[in-house]
Amino acid sequence: MYNDIKLEKGLYNLSGKSFTSALEELDPSAAYVGTELAALDAYERQLKRYNIRVSGTECDMVEKFFASTETAVLFPEFVSRCIKKGFDDTVLKAVTAVRTVSESSQYLGCVLDDSTAYGTTAQTVALPASTVTEGTTAVALEKIGRLINASYEAIRKQRLDVFGVMLRSIGIKLANTVVGKAVTALKADAAGVTTSSLSYSDLADLYGKFDNFNMTTVLASPAIAAKIAAMDQMKDARAKADGKMFLPFGSELVKSAAVDDATVIGLDRDFALEFITSTGLVLETDKLIDRQLDQITVSVTCGFRKVTPDAVKVLTITS
């Protein structure tokens, strides 16, 4: 049971396992089906065990994690989860079709040659072929990270929910930097249309360039997204309570500072882009456990590759 688990640093250093995965092996969530703890994962059960409240009106302060050597082991996972939540709640999920983990810093994916026309075939004639081959150009994965300076004395009396908001903001900005690499990959050799001044008809023209795929997403800079949102045709556009905005023909309008003011990218999020990582978010856990918070690094090593070039079109604004 979760009350009997011995928490130690070594749980962070097991090959191929996250801290939560290691805890789950020791305390499987399947054992709690039908109980009041069924909704918690192994890490959350440890927070309950030590009565560490990370949110709500009775939220604890950072120092609660350091009440004992065992509870200190839980702190890096708290930091990691907060940053990861910020990282995941960004534009990345709106533009990524698939996520791949690569063991190498160079990734060589496969390529689909699907140029032969589709159509009917006579009985005695060979079927037109689609060919999958290994790519010839490798994607170089690069590290993107951040150094966090926060001494223990400076944060020990901070509420965990407030500190968590700060960490999530770091995750968001880290992810938005990663999006810059995604935009570069999407724009590379992309077909599309050109206009001297952006209008709604240009967006409709971009939409019409998609034949086999749907333009599920329109990615634009904040300034261009604001211009689109102000168009008369957007008065009846669908908007959700979470702030998401959709163009009349169904595409989600997504703004990102990684896109320049001369470019609008249309894509089918289910087919366009592959997000390649060699690691998840990497955090220096030992320093956090030992309260050596002065220089903590968080990083991700990643790259992007277009999977289906026809699922991406670009609108270029010349003035």
Backbone torsions as a table, in degrees:
resi	resn	phi	psi	omega
1	MET	NA	162.6	-173.8
2	TYR	-63.0	-24.6	179.4
3	ASN	-72.4	-13.2	-175.7
4	ASP	-103.2	-1.7	-177.4
5	ILE	-71.1	133.4	174.7
6	LYS	-94.1	117.5	-178.7
7	LEU	-88.9	129.0	179.5
8	GLU	-150.1	160.9	-176.3
9	LYS	-57.0	-35.4	-175.2
10	GLY	-58.2	-19.9	179.0
11	LEU	-66.9	-17.9	177.6
12	TYR	-86.5	-12.9	-171.2
13	ASN	-113.6	19.0	178.2
14	LEU	-79.3	129.6	-175.3
15	SER	-58.1	127.3	175.2
16	GLY	73.8	10.0	-177.5
17	LYS	-129.0	139.1	171.5
18	SER	-80.8	168.8	178.4
19	PHE	-60.1	-43.6	179.9
20	THR	-65.4	-38.9	177.7
21	SER	-61.3	-41.3	178.6
22	ALA	-64.1	-40.7	177.6
23	LEU	-65.9	-38.8	-179.4
24	GLU	-62.9	-33.8	177.5
25	GLU	-67.1	-35.3	179.7
26	LEU	-80.9	-27.2	-175.0
27	ASP	-142.1	75.0	-173.6
28	PRO	-61.2	134.8	178.7
29	SER	-64.9	-25.3	179.9
30	ALA	-59.7	-24.6	-178.6
31	ALA	-74.0	-8.9	-175.2
32	TYR	-110.6	8.0	178.7
33	VAL	-58.2	130.4	180.0
34	GLY	85.0	1.7	178.5
35	THR	-108.1	174.2	-180.0
36	GLU	-69.7	-11.9	180.0
37	LEU	-98.5	6.1	-174.2
38	ALA	-61.0	-29.9	-176.2
39	ALA	-83.0	-5.3	-177.1
40	LEU	-100.0	146.0	171.5
41	ASP	-90.4	179.5	-173.5
42	ALA	-60.8	-37.6	179.3
43	TYR	-67.9	-44.4	-179.2
44	GLU	-64.3	-30.5	176.4
45	ARG	-68.4	-31.3	176.4
46	GLN	-70.3	-36.9	174.4
47	LEU	-61.0	-41.0	178.0
48	LYS	-66.3	-40.1	-179.2
49	ARG	-56.5	-42.7	-176.4
50	TYR	-100.3	10.2	176.1
51	ASN	54.6	45.1	175.8
52	ILE	-96.5	114.2	-177.0
53	ARG	-102.2	116.5	-173.7
54	VAL	-97.8	-0.4	177.7
55	SER	-157.8	173.6	178.6
56	GLY	93.6	176.3	-176.1
57	THR	-66.1	-26.2	179.9
58	GLU	-105.1	31.0	-179.4
59	CYS	-58.9	139.0	179.8
60	ASP	-81.1	170.7	174.6
61	MET	-93.7	164.9	-177.4
62	VAL	-54.5	-37.3	-175.5
63	GLU	-63.4	-16.5	179.2
64	LYS	-61.9	-32.1	177.9
65	PHE	-65.3	-23.3	-174.5
66	PHE	-105.5	26.4	177.2
67	ALA	-69.9	-24.6	178.5
68	SER	-151.4	168.1	178.7
69	THR	-65.3	-30.6	179.6
70	GLU	-75.0	-42.8	-179.8
71	THR	-67.6	-28.7	177.5
72	ALA	-61.6	-29.4	179.6
73	VAL	-65.4	-23.5	-178.9
74	LEU	-80.1	-16.7	-173.0
75	PHE	-65.9	-45.2	179.9
76	PRO	-57.8	-36.3	179.0
77	GLU	-66.8	-35.9	175.0
78	PHE	-61.1	-47.9	179.2
79	VAL	-60.6	-46.2	-178.6
80	SER	-61.6	-43.5	-178.6
81	ARG	-65.7	-38.7	179.4
82	CYS	-65.3	-47.2	179.7
83	ILE	-64.4	-41.6	-179.0
84	LYS	-64.8	-37.7	178.4
85	LYS	-61.9	-43.6	176.6
86	GLY	-64.2	-40.9	-179.1
87	PHE	-63.1	-41.6	-175.5
88	ASP	-77.4	-27.1	-177.5
89	ASP	-89.3	55.9	-175.8
90	THR	-136.9	-171.9	-179.4
91	VAL	-61.1	-24.3	-176.4
92	LEU	-51.7	-43.5	-177.5
93	LYS	-71.3	-16.6	179.2
94	ALA	-85.9	-12.8	-176.6
95	VAL	-121.8	-6.2	-174.6
96	THR	-100.1	125.8	177.9
97	ALA	-85.5	-38.2	-175.8
98	VAL	-151.8	148.0	178.2
99	ARG	-115.9	129.1	-176.8
100	THR	-120.2	136.8	175.0
101	VAL	-100.1	122.8	-179.4
102	SER	-111.1	136.5	179.1
103	GLU	-82.1	-9.1	-177.8
104	SER	-114.8	160.6	176.4
105	SER	-82.1	-4.2	174.6
106	GLN	-121.9	130.3	-177.3
107	TYR	-121.1	125.8	179.9
108	LEU	-115.9	101.9	-178.6
109	GLY	-87.0	-177.9	178.0
110	CYS	-98.4	160.0	-176.3
111	VAL	-126.0	137.5	178.2
112	LEU	-103.1	119.4	172.1
113	ASP	-95.9	105.7	-173.8
114	ASP	-123.5	30.2	-170.8
115	SER	-78.7	-22.3	179.1
116	THR	-66.4	134.3	-175.2
117	ALA	-62.8	143.5	173.4
118	TYR	-85.3	146.2	178.3
119	GLY	171.2	-173.6	178.8
120	THR	-74.2	153.3	-178.0
121	THR	-133.8	130.5	178.0
122	ALA	-66.0	157.6	-174.0
123	GLN	-60.0	-34.4	-175.4
124	THR	-94.5	3.4	-177.1
125	VAL	-105.4	140.1	179.8
126	ALA	-64.6	143.4	177.9
127	LEU	-66.4	142.2	174.0
128	PRO	-62.0	145.6	-170.9
129	ALA	-109.2	144.6	166.4
130	SER	-111.6	128.6	-171.7
131	THR	-118.3	129.0	175.9
132	VAL	-104.7	123.7	179.4
133	THR	-130.6	163.4	175.7
134	GLU	-71.1	138.7	179.7
135	GLY	-65.3	160.5	179.7
136	THR	-105.0	-12.7	-179.4
137	THR	-118.9	121.1	-178.9
138	ALA	-83.1	146.9	174.0
139	VAL	-91.0	121.5	178.2
140	ALA	-84.1	123.2	179.4
141	LEU	-85.2	134.3	-176.9
142	GLU	-120.7	150.5	-179.4
143	LYS	-89.1	132.9	174.3
144	ILE	-125.6	124.0	-174.8
145	GLY	-151.0	-176.5	-177.3
146	ARG	-148.0	140.5	174.0
147	LEU	-97.2	124.6	-178.0
148	ILE	-108.4	119.0	175.9
149	ASN	-102.6	114.1	179.5
150	ALA	-156.9	93.9	-178.0
151	SER	-64.2	151.7	-179.2
152	TYR	-59.2	-40.8	-179.0
153	GLU	-63.4	-30.4	-178.7
154	ALA	-75.7	-27.6	-173.3
155	ILE	-114.3	-7.4	-172.1
156	ARG	-59.5	-30.5	-179.2
157	LYS	-98.1	8.5	177.7
158	GLN	-82.3	140.7	174.7
159	ARG	-63.6	142.2	-177.2
160	LEU	-63.9	-34.1	179.8
161	ASP	-69.0	-36.3	178.0
162	VAL	-68.2	-45.8	178.1
163	PHE	-62.1	-36.9	178.4
164	GLY	-63.1	-38.7	177.1
165	VAL	-62.0	-41.8	178.3
166	MET	-61.3	-43.0	-179.6
167	LEU	-66.4	-39.5	178.6
168	ARG	-63.4	-36.2	179.2
169	SER	-64.8	-35.4	175.4
170	ILE	-64.5	-42.0	178.5
171	GLY	-61.3	-41.1	178.8
172	ILE	-62.5	-47.3	-177.9
173	LYS	-68.4	-33.7	176.6
174	LEU	-64.6	-44.9	179.7
175	ALA	-65.2	-38.8	-179.7
176	ASN	-65.6	-29.4	172.9
177	THR	-68.3	-40.0	176.9
178	VAL	-62.8	-36.3	179.5
179	VAL	-59.0	-30.8	177.1
180	GLY	-56.6	-38.6	177.1
181	LYS	-69.2	-36.2	178.2
182	ALA	-64.4	-43.2	179.6
183	VAL	-61.2	-42.6	177.9
184	THR	-58.5	-43.4	179.6
185	ALA	-67.0	-39.5	-179.5
186	LEU	-66.3	-38.8	-176.7
187	LYS	-74.6	-26.5	-173.6
188	ALA	-58.4	119.2	175.4
189	ASP	56.2	26.6	-179.2
190	ALA	-83.4	135.7	174.9
191	ALA	-77.9	168.0	178.9
192	GLY	168.7	-145.8	-177.7
193	VAL	-134.8	162.0	179.9
194	THR	-127.0	140.8	177.7
195	THR	-140.2	152.2	178.5
196	SER	-84.5	-26.8	179.8
197	SER	-149.6	125.7	-172.9
198	LEU	-63.8	130.7	175.5
199	SER	-139.1	168.8	179.7
200	TYR	-63.9	-34.8	179.4
201	SER	-63.3	-29.8	176.7
202	ASP	-67.4	-39.4	178.0
203	LEU	-66.4	-39.7	177.2
204	ALA	-65.2	-37.3	177.5
205	ASP	-63.5	-42.6	177.9
206	LEU	-61.3	-43.4	177.3
207	TYR	-57.9	-38.7	-178.5
208	GLY	-72.8	-12.8	178.5
209	LYS	-75.7	-14.5	-179.9
210	PHE	-87.9	121.1	179.0
211	ASP	-106.9	-62.0	-179.1
212	ASN	-79.8	-17.5	-174.5
213	PHE	-121.8	167.7	178.1
214	ASN	-102.3	146.7	173.1
215	MET	-88.8	84.6	-176.7
216	THR	-75.7	-24.4	-171.4
217	THR	-138.0	137.0	170.5
218	VAL	-116.2	119.0	-176.2
219	LEU	-107.6	124.0	-175.6
220	ALA	-145.3	161.4	175.9
221	SER	-66.6	161.1	177.6
222	PRO	-55.5	-39.7	-178.7
223	ALA	-67.2	-43.6	-179.2
224	ILE	-72.1	-37.4	176.8
225	ALA	-61.2	-37.4	177.9
226	ALA	-65.5	-39.5	177.8
227	LYS	-64.1	-41.4	179.2
228	ILE	-64.7	-44.1	-179.1
229	ALA	-63.1	-25.9	-177.9
230	ALA	-88.2	-5.0	-179.7
231	MET	-65.3	145.6	-179.5
232	ASP	-56.7	-35.9	-177.5
233	GLN	-67.8	-14.4	-178.4
234	MET	-87.9	-1.4	-178.1
235	LYS	-59.9	-35.2	-179.0
236	ASP	-102.7	15.0	-178.5
237	ALA	-66.8	146.9	179.6
238	ARG	-76.8	133.7	175.9
239	ALA	-132.6	143.7	179.8
240	LYS	-101.4	165.5	-179.0
241	ALA	-62.7	-26.3	-179.4
242	ASP	-82.2	6.3	176.3
243	GLY	93.4	-4.5	178.8
244	LYS	-68.8	140.2	-179.1
245	MET	-120.5	140.6	-178.1
246	PHE	-124.0	138.1	175.2
247	LEU	-71.6	159.5	-177.2
248	PRO	-55.0	-28.6	179.2
249	PHE	-91.5	12.6	168.8
250	GLY	101.0	-8.9	-179.1
251	SER	-75.5	137.1	176.2
252	GLU	-77.9	130.1	176.8
253	LEU	-88.1	117.1	-177.2
254	VAL	-120.9	126.9	179.2
255	LYS	-100.6	144.5	177.7
256	SER	-152.6	132.6	178.2
257	ALA	-68.6	-10.6	178.8
258	ALA	-74.5	-15.2	178.6
259	VAL	-95.3	136.8	179.3
260	ASP	-80.4	168.7	-175.0
261	ASP	-76.8	-1.0	179.7
262	ALA	-105.8	9.3	-173.3
263	THR	-137.5	136.8	168.5
264	VAL	-125.9	128.0	-177.3
265	ILE	-108.8	126.1	172.6
266	GLY	-106.1	137.2	-178.1
267	LEU	-152.6	158.6	170.1
268	ASP	-99.5	107.1	-173.0
269	ARG	-61.5	-20.8	-177.5
270	ASP	-82.6	-8.6	-175.0
271	PHE	-135.5	-13.6	-165.5
272	ALA	-79.7	-49.9	-161.0
273	LEU	-129.8	139.5	175.0
274	GLU	-108.2	126.4	177.5
275	PHE	-99.2	117.0	-174.8
276	ILE	-111.3	127.6	177.3
277	THR	-130.7	147.7	173.5
278	SER	-96.2	-16.3	177.9
279	THR	-148.8	165.2	166.4
280	GLY	-82.0	-160.1	174.5
281	LEU	-66.3	127.3	-177.6
282	VAL	-104.8	128.0	-176.7
283	LEU	-129.2	145.5	177.7
284	GLU	-81.8	93.8	-172.1
285	THR	-72.6	-39.7	-175.3
286	ASP	-59.2	-42.5	179.9
287	LYS	-63.6	-39.1	180.0
288	LEU	-64.5	-42.3	-179.3
289	ILE	-63.6	-36.7	-177.7
290	ASP	-89.6	11.5	178.8
291	ARG	65.2	19.5	177.8
292	GLN	-92.4	73.7	-171.1
293	LEU	-92.0	4.9	-172.1
294	ASP	-62.6	-37.4	179.8
295	GLN	-140.5	89.2	-179.7
296	ILE	-107.5	130.4	179.4
297	THR	-107.0	143.8	172.1
298	VAL	-130.5	135.1	-175.7
299	SER	-152.1	162.3	173.3
300	VAL	-139.5	139.1	177.9
301	THR	-108.4	120.5	-169.7
302	CYS	-154.4	172.0	175.0
303	GLY	-162.0	173.7	-178.2
304	PHE	-135.8	152.6	177.8
305	ARG	-147.4	135.1	174.3
306	LYS	-72.0	126.8	178.5
307	VAL	-86.1	-45.1	-177.7
308	THR	-128.0	98.3	-176.7
309	PRO	-56.2	-33.4	-179.2
310	ASP	-68.4	-12.1	-179.3
311	ALA	-89.4	9.5	179.7
312	VAL	-133.7	129.9	175.0
313	LYS	-133.1	150.0	-176.7
314	VAL	-124.6	133.5	172.2
315	LEU	-102.6	119.9	-178.7
316	THR	-103.9	128.6	-179.9
317	ILE	-103.8	118.8	-172.3
318	THR	-87.3	-13.1	179.0
319	SER	-148.5	NA	NA
